[in-house]
Amino acid sequence: MPPKKITTGLMVLMLSATLPLAHGAPAQIITSPPPARRAVLIDMVREDCGSCHGSRLTGGLGPALTPQALKGKNPISLKDTILFGRPNTPMPPWNPFMSNAEAAWIVNRLMKGFPHAQ
């Protein structure tokens, strides 16, 4: 069977997912979770993550998670840290509790300033 022809539009779409942004990370579309789930994620970050990263996310046992502290960091690496943890550190994997898209949303919000509990 001959290979399928890829249209120009499809090629642009495929490439746009891997083009670097100014900070060196591939482009990705971040969608906001539904309001009820968003509230759960905000509470999770504020309570569970805050127990190590500080209640104001300004640092503690873990590093600060403020926009200033995360400036220049690779969002994909941050998302992977949330999902898979950091071996030999207290940072646990959170992938049993959230999806890849939800972790990406958390990183996006942390880099802009994380919302308070709703």
Phi and psi in degrees as GROMACS dihedral restraints (atoms count N, CA, C in turn):
[ dihedral_restraints ]
;  ai    aj    ak    al  type     phi  dphi    fc
    3     4     5     6     1   -69.6    20    10
    4     5     6     7     1   151.7    20    10
    6     7     8     9     1   -64.5    20    10
    7     8     9    10     1   148.8    20    10
    9    10    11    12     1   -75.4    20    10
   10    11    12    13     1   145.7    20    10
   12    13    14    15     1   -77.9    20    10
   13    14    15    16     1   132.8    20    10
   15    16    17    18     1   -97.2    20    10
   16    17    18    19     1   125.1    20    10
   18    19    20    21     1   -74.1    20    10
   19    20    21    22     1   160.8    20    10
   21    22    23    24     1   -59.5    20    10
   22    23    24    25     1   -43.3    20    10
   24    25    26    27     1   -60.3    20    10
   25    26    27    28     1   -42.6    20    10
   27    28    29    30     1   -66.5    20    10
   28    29    30    31     1   -39.5    20    10
   30    31    32    33     1   -63.1    20    10
   31    32    33    34     1   -42.8    20    10
   33    34    35    36     1   -62.5    20    10
   34    35    36    37     1   -43.2    20    10
   36    37    38    39     1   -61.4    20    10
   37    38    39    40     1   -43.8    20    10
   39    40    41    42     1   -64.6    20    10
   40    41    42    43     1   -41.9    20    10
   42    43    44    45     1   -71.4    20    10
   43    44    45    46     1   -34.5    20    10
   45    46    47    48     1   -63.1    20    10
   46    47    48    49     1   -25.0    20    10
   48    49    50    51     1   -72.5    20    10
   49    50    51    52     1   -16.9    20    10
   51    52    53    54     1  -118.1    20    10
   52    53    54    55     1    -1.6    20    10
   54    55    56    57     1   -69.2    20    10
   55    56    57    58     1   136.3    20    10
   57    58    59    60     1   -73.2    20    10
   58    59    60    61     1   146.7    20    10
   60    61    62    63     1   -91.4    20    10
   61    62    63    64     1  -179.7    20    10
   63    64    65    66     1   -56.6    20    10
   64    65    66    67     1   -34.9    20    10
   66    67    68    69     1   -90.9    20    10
   67    68    69    70     1     8.4    20    10
   69    70    71    72     1    90.8    20    10
   70    71    72    73     1     1.7    20    10
   72    73    74    75     1  -100.7    20    10
   73    74    75    76     1   148.8    20    10
   75    76    77    78     1   -62.5    20    10
   76    77    78    79     1   149.8    20    10
   78    79    80    81     1   -68.0    20    10
   79    80    81    82     1   143.9    20    10
   81    82    83    84     1  -153.6    20    10
   82    83    84    85     1   150.3    20    10
   84    85    86    87     1   -90.5    20    10
   85    86    87    88     1   125.7    20    10
   87    88    89    90     1  -105.0    20    10
   88    89    90    91     1   119.1    20    10
   90    91    92    93     1  -106.6    20    10
   91    92    93    94     1   145.5    20    10
   93    94    95    96     1   -81.4    20    10
   94    95    96    97     1   134.7    20    10
   96    97    98    99     1   -64.1    20    10
   97    98    99   100     1   162.5    20    10
   99   100   101   102     1   -56.8    20    10
  100   101   102   103     1   154.2    20    10
  102   103   104   105     1   -51.6    20    10
  103   104   105   106     1   -43.6    20    10
  105   106   107   108     1   -64.9    20    10
  106   107   108   109     1   -43.2    20    10
  108   109   110   111     1   -70.2    20    10
  109   110   111   112     1   -37.8    20    10
  111   112   113   114     1   -58.6    20    10
  112   113   114   115     1   -42.4    20    10
  114   115   116   117     1   -61.7    20    10
  115   116   117   118     1   -41.0    20    10
  117   118   119   120     1   -63.0    20    10
  118   119   120   121     1   -44.9    20    10
  120   121   122   123     1   -65.2    20    10
  121   122   123   124     1   -40.2    20    10
  123   124   125   126     1   -62.4    20    10
  124   125   126   127     1   -45.5    20    10
  126   127   128   129     1   -62.3    20    10
  127   128   129   130     1   -40.5    20    10
  129   130   131   132     1   -60.6    20    10
  130   131   132   133     1   -47.2    20    10
  132   133   134   135     1   -65.8    20    10
  133   134   135   136     1   -46.9    20    10
  135   136   137   138     1   -64.7    20    10
  136   137   138   139     1   -40.0    20    10
  138   139   140   141     1   -90.5    20    10
  139   140   141   142     1   -57.5    20    10
  141   142   143   144     1   -74.1    20    10
  142   143   144   145     1   -51.5    20    10
  144   145   146   147     1   -67.6    20    10
  145   146   147   148     1   -37.8    20    10
  147   148   149   150     1   -62.4    20    10
  148   149   150   151     1   -22.3    20    10
  150   151   152   153     1   -65.6    20    10
  151   152   153   154     1   -25.9    20    10
  153   154   155   156     1  -108.4    20    10
  154   155   156   157     1   -35.8    20    10
  156   157   158   159     1   -92.7    20    10
  157   158   159   160     1     4.4    20    10
  159   160   161   162     1    92.3    20    10
  160   161   162   163     1   142.9    20    10
  162   163   164   165     1   -62.0    20    10
  163   164   165   166     1   -24.0    20    10
  165   166   167   168     1  -104.1    20    10
  166   167   168   169     1    11.1    20    10
  168   169   170   171     1    61.0    20    10
  169   170   171   172     1    26.9    20    10
  171   172   173   174     1   -97.9    20    10
  172   173   174   175     1     9.3    20    10
  174   175   176   177     1   110.7    20    10
  175   176   177   178     1   159.4    20    10
  177   178   179   180     1  -177.9    20    10
  178   179   180   181     1  -123.4    20    10
  180   181   182   183     1   -60.7    20    10
  181   182   183   184     1   -40.0    20    10
  183   184   185   186     1   -99.5    20    10
  184   185   186   187     1   165.7    20    10
  186   187   188   189     1   -69.4    20    10
  187   188   189   190     1   165.1    20    10
  189   190   191   192     1   -63.2    20    10
  190   191   192   193     1   147.1    20    10
  192   193   194   195     1  -119.9    20    10
  193   194   195   196     1    34.9    20    10
  195   196   197   198     1   -85.9    20    10
  196   197   198   199     1   160.7    20    10
  198   199   200   201     1   -55.2    20    10
  199   200   201   202     1   -38.6    20    10
  201   202   203   204     1   -64.6    20    10
  202   203   204   205     1   -42.5    20    10
  204   205   206   207     1   -70.1    20    10
  205   206   207   208     1   -29.3    20    10
  207   208   209   210     1   -93.9    20    10
  208   209   210   211     1    -5.3    20    10
  210   211   212   213     1   -57.2    20    10
  211   212   213   214     1   129.1    20    10
  213   214   215   216     1    84.8    20    10
  214   215   216   217     1    -6.0    20    10
  216   217   218   219     1   -78.6    20    10
  217   218   219   220     1   150.4    20    10
  219   220   221   222     1   -77.5    20    10
  220   221   222   223     1   116.4    20    10
  222   223   224   225     1   -61.0    20    10
  223   224   225   226     1   -30.2    20    10
  225   226   227   228     1   -69.8    20    10
  226   227   228   229     1   -39.5    20    10
  228   229   230   231     1   -64.8    20    10
  229   230   231   232     1   -39.5    20    10
  231   232   233   234     1   -64.2    20    10
  232   233   234   235     1   -43.3    20    10
  234   235   236   237     1   -60.9    20    10
  235   236   237   238     1   -44.1    20    10
  237   238   239   240     1   -64.6    20    10
  238   239   240   241     1   -35.1    20    10
  240   241   242   243     1   -63.3    20    10
  241   242   243   244     1   -42.6    20    10
  243   244   245   246     1   -61.7    20    10
  244   245   246   247     1   -48.5    20    10
  246   247   248   249     1   -70.5    20    10
  247   248   249   250     1   -39.8    20    10
  249   250   251   252     1  -114.5    20    10
  250   251   252   253     1    -1.3    20    10
  252   253   254   255     1    71.8    20    10
  253   254   255   256     1  -171.6    20    10
  255   256   257   258     1  -129.9    20    10
  256   257   258   259     1   113.3    20    10
  258   259   260   261     1   -56.3    20    10
  259   260   261   262     1   145.9    20    10
  261   262   263   264     1    62.8    20    10
  262   263   264   265     1    23.0    20    10
  264   265   266   267     1  -134.5    20    10
  265   266   267   268     1   170.1    20    10
  267   268   269   270     1   -72.0    20    10
  268   269   270   271     1    -6.6    20    10
  270   271   272   273     1   -72.8    20    10
  271   272   273   274     1   110.6    20    10
  273   274   275   276     1   -86.2    20    10
  274   275   276   277     1   163.0    20    10
  276   277   278   279     1   -77.9    20    10
  277   278   279   280     1   135.9    20    10
  279   280   281   282     1  -107.7    20    10
  280   281   282   283     1     5.5    20    10
  282   283   284   285     1   -62.2    20    10
  283   284   285   286     1   -22.1    20    10
  285   286   287   288     1   -69.1    20    10
  286   287   288   289     1   -16.8    20    10
  288   289   290   291     1  -110.4    20    10
  289   290   291   292     1    -7.3    20    10
  291   292   293   294     1  -155.3    20    10
  292   293   294   295     1   159.9    20    10
  294   295   296   297     1   -87.3    20    10
  295   296   297   298     1   169.2    20    10
  297   298   299   300     1   -57.3    20    10
  298   299   300   301     1   -45.3    20    10
  300   301   302   303     1   -64.4    20    10
  301   302   303   304     1   -37.4    20    10
  303   304   305   306     1   -68.6    20    10
  304   305   306   307     1   -39.5    20    10
  306   307   308   309     1   -64.4    20    10
  307   308   309   310     1   -39.8    20    10
  309   310   311   312     1   -62.7    20    10
  310   311   312   313     1   -40.1    20    10
  312   313   314   315     1   -63.1    20    10
  313   314   315   316     1   -42.7    20    10
  315   316   317   318     1   -59.7    20    10
  316   317   318   319     1   -47.4    20    10
  318   319   320   321     1   -59.9    20    10
  319   320   321   322     1   -46.4    20    10
  321   322   323   324     1   -57.1    20    10
  322   323   324   325     1   -44.9    20    10
  324   325   326   327     1   -69.7    20    10
  325   326   327   328     1   -39.1    20    10
  327   328   329   330     1   -60.7    20    10
  328   329   330   331     1   -39.9    20    10
  330   331   332   333     1   -71.1    20    10
  331   332   333   334     1   -19.0    20    10
  333   334   335   336     1  -101.0    20    10
  334   335   336   337     1   -16.6    20    10
  336   337   338   339     1   116.6    20    10
  337   338   339   340     1   114.3    20    10
  339   340   341   342     1   -76.4    20    10
  340   341   342   343     1   135.9    20    10
  342   343   344   345     1   -69.0    20    10
  343   344   345   346     1   157.1    20    10
  345   346   347   348     1   -81.5    20    10
  346   347   348   349     1   166.3    20    10
  348   349   350   351     1   -53.6    20    10
  349   350   351   352     1   143.9    20    10
